[in-house]
C-alpha cells in the first residue's frame, strides 16, 4: 500500500524546512503563515487560506473549522508558533480532521524547534 498522497506531503515538509532555515522561530505566526503560502505556491501547489470546512456529527453539519491552509484541496495545514506542541494540540487537530471530509493534515509548530506532525484519519467513514 502506498502513501495517501505522494507529492504534496513531500513539498509541504520541504517548504516548512525552508521557512525554518530562513526564519527559525524569530517571527510571529502570521509572518510565518504568509511566507509558507509563498513557498508552497512557488512549489506549484494550490493554497487556500482560511477556508471554511464543515464539521459533521452523525452525518449532520454541526459547525465549521477554519484551518490556516488547505493544500491542493485535500490536505489541511495548521500552523503554531509556540514553545512546543502539547498532546492537546495534536488531539484537537485530529478531532477536526476526523470531523471533516479530509484524510490528511499537517500540524506544524515553528517553536523552539520545528515540529511537523503528520496526522492521518483514513478510517472508513459511514456512508
N, C-alpha and C positions, 0 to 999 in steps of 0.2 A: 504494500500500500504506500502510495506516495504522499508527499506533503499536501496539506489542504490547499495552499496556494504557493507557487514556487517563486515567481519573480518579485512580487510585491513585498513579502517579508524581508527578503534579502536587501531590497532597496530601502525599505523603511529603516532597518537596522543600520545600514551604511550611512544613511542621511543623519541619523541620530549621532553616530560616532563622529561624523564630520562636524556637526554643530558643537559637540562636546570638545573636539580638538581645538576649535576656534574660540569658543566662549567659556568652556568649563562651567563652573557654577557661579559665574560672575554677574549674571543678568537675571532680572525677574522673569517670571513665566511668560508674560505677554511678548517679550522680545524674543525669547527662545521659540515661542509658538510661531511667530511671523517668519523667523529665519528658517525654521523647519519646513514651513509651507513653501518657501522659495526653493529650498534644496530639493524637496520632493518633486516639485513641478519641473525643476531642472533635470531630474532623472526620468522625466517622461510620464509621471504619474498624475492622475486627476485627483485634485484635493478639494473636497467640500469642507468648509469651515463652519462650525456651529450649526450643523444640520440637525433638525429635529427628528428624533427617532421614536416611533411608537413603542410603548412597553405594554405587554399583554399579560393577562392572568386568565387562565381557563378559556383562552381564545377570545377574550374581550379586551379591548384597549382600556387601560386604566391610568395612563399617563404618558408623559414624554420625557426623554432623556436627550440632552444636548452635549454630545461629545466634542472634544476640541477639533477632531478631524475625522472624516471618512475618506479612505483612500480607495480609488477606483470603484467606488460604490459598494465595496464588500468588506472592508477591514476598518475597524474603529481604532483610533489612536487617541489616547487620553494622556495629557501631559501634567506633570507635577514639578514643582521646584521647591523641595523641602529637604531637610537633612537626610531623611531616609523614608522609604515606603513602609507602612505598617501592614500587618495582616488584615486589618480593617479596610485599608485602601484596596488591597487585592480582592477581598471578598465582595466589597461593594461593586467593583468593576466587573467581577464575574457575574454578579446578580444582574447588572444592567445588560450584559451580553446575553445571559440566559433569557431575560425577559424580552429581548428583541429578536429580529429575524437574522441577526448576524452570527456567524460561527467563529470568527477570529478577531482578536483585538490585541493591541499592544498598550500596556501601561508603562509609561516612560517617565523616569524621575531624573531631572538634572539637578541632583543634590550634591552631597559631599562626594559622591562618586556617581557615575552614570549607571542607572539601573534600568534594564529593559525586561519586562515580564511579558512573555507571550502567553496569552490566555485563550484557550480553546473551549468552545461549547458546541460540540458536534453530536450531542446526544439526539437521537431521533425525537423530533417534536411531534406532538399529537396533530393529527390531520384535522 
